[in-house]
Every structure is written in C-alpha cells, then in structure tokens.
Amino acid sequence: MGSGPPTYDAEPTALPPADPDELDDLVADTVLDGARYGACTLRAVSVRGDSARFRGEPRRDSLLTARFGTGDQALVLVAMATGARATPGAHRAAAEACQWIARAVGRSHARLAQDIGAARRGDLKSGLHRLTDRSLGRLRASAAEQGVDPEEYAATLRCLLLPADPDCRVRVFFGVGDGGLFRLRDGEWHDIEPLVSDVTGEPVVGFGSLPSETPDGDRLTMDLGIPTPPSPYEPAPEPPRAPFRFRASVARPGDTLLMCTGGLAEPLRGEPELCEYLTGRWSGPPPGLAAFLADSQVRVKGYADDRTAAAVWEA
C-alpha cells in the first residue's frame, strides 16, 4: 500500500550477527501468541521491520504476554517495548523493560484485579504509575551497571491488562512513550490514545514560579539565565522523563481494541487504505494466529520499522 512498492523485500534476508558466548542475546524475527479469557480473545505479534531485516539488525521491539492467577481472578498482561533507535543494546533494553513491568504486575496482580473489578480508577492509575516508574528505574540502574548512557539504554513501554472474569469488561491501558491505542467499533477506527497535557509557556506567580520575596521580606534575585553549577553533595538532575499514559475503558460486545508500537501506529494514522483493509479483516470474528500475522504485516510504502501489536476481540 502507499505511493509505490516498498523499498525492501517482503521476507527476511540477513540474520543479526551472533556471539557464540551470548546466544541468549539472539532475538527471533517474529513472535506470535494468543489466548481467550472471559469475554475477550487476544492476538499478539511482534515482527522485525523490513529495514532491520535487510540490514541484519535485531528486532528492537519486544513482546511479553503472561497470565497471573487462576480462574476468574486471573489477570492477563500484554507488555510491549521499543528500544532506542541506532543503539547496540536496544533489543536488550526493550526485553528488560517488559520483564521488569511483568514482575511488578505479577506480584501485585491480586490487588490490581480487585481494583479493576471494583472500577477504582484512581487507585489503578496511581498504582500502575508507581509500578511503571519503578520498572523503568530498574532499566536506568541496569544502564549504570553496564556503563551505558541511560538515554541510549532506554525503551518505550505500553501495557494492557485484561481481567479473566467474564462479567468484567474493563480494559486497562498504561505506559510511557509513543505508539498507538485504537478501537474498532461499528466499522470505524477511533484513535483513543490518552492525551498528555503539558504545562507550556512562561511560569506565572503562584504556578510554577518562585515567590517575589522571602517570608522575611527579602527580595529574590532575578534569574539571569546563568546555569547553576552542580553541587558536589547532590546528584545531577535526571533528564526529563516521558509522561505516563493511562486509560481504563469499558468494552462493548463486538469491539476490537488494538495496542501497538509506533511501527504500526504510524502507518495506521498516515495511510487510510491500511485502516480500510484492517476494518474489513478485523470487524468480524477474531482471526487465527496465522491470519493475524498476515494482517499485521501488510506493507506500506515509507514505513519499515518493527511492528508489535496486540488486538482484543470482544464476544
């Protein structure tokens, strides 16, 4: 699809280089998974992009699916991450991000399942924000242990929580970084990615600025834009972090919910023909694993990044 044929071949060409002493570091070209719990059917896939296939680079996207608990109290997690572009450890950072958040969610799954069932949105948002910060903090600690710049050993992270209780149709999305969250309802796609409101502009008194004087009446010195030298007694300030995104919504029968990394979100937003194609393919019953793989890797001219997607069909 698009203005012309894609630049690269449709199938993998070159394998990433392998170290005989680090074979656990190898990443498969494609990962495919699926399940059915409660009222929903899950399909998940992560595919190496055409560009990486051509250059023999590993897939920077990572995908993890896990079930915690049993019976109606079980909680299904889908986590996906994308490592920083043009960095040698991108695939490792993405895998670590998924593993850390899975550990955190798994240890708290009973409380999370209760909060979802009781529709405690505020508790869910604050709790998942804390677990996400803690997991990405582990990633920064791992970068320090390896002597790597934290900005290079970093990853976006997007997660979906699906309760196994058939009477609960709450679907919870949370994460940090770019990607997409879409809903196919009544034959139309809706971009439901949570918006992040950032404070912009100059600070004003009482909101983001220092007071004009101290409680003792001393006037404060004007800020002349001269950077303050770092104190040897305080750690250097961390670079600004990407904002936390959260959405808890109630699914309707017949809905299809799609969470994906930027490799699929960008062509979905930029190529209407792809939206039309997937509408026809995903408006009915959930496809099998092979069909879902074929649908998710429909090629669009100008988009050659890794694609990772998880789709949920509501019975």
Secondary structure, 3 states (H helix, E strand, C coil): CCCCCCCCCCCCCCCCCCCCCCHHHCCCCEEEEEEEECCEEEEEEEECCHHHHHHCCCCCEEEEEEEECCHHHCEEEEEEEEECCCCCCHHHHHHHHHHHHHHHHHHCHHHHHHHHHCCCHHHHHHHHHHHHHHHHHHHHHHHHHHCCCCCCCCEEEEEEEEECCCCCCEEEEEEECCCEEEEEECCEEEECCCCCCCCCCCCECCEECCCCECCCCCECCCCCCCCCCCCCCCCCCCCCCCCEEEEEEECCCCCEEEEECHHHHHHHHHCHHHHHHHHHHHCCCCCCHHHHHHHHCCCECCECCCEEEEEEEEC
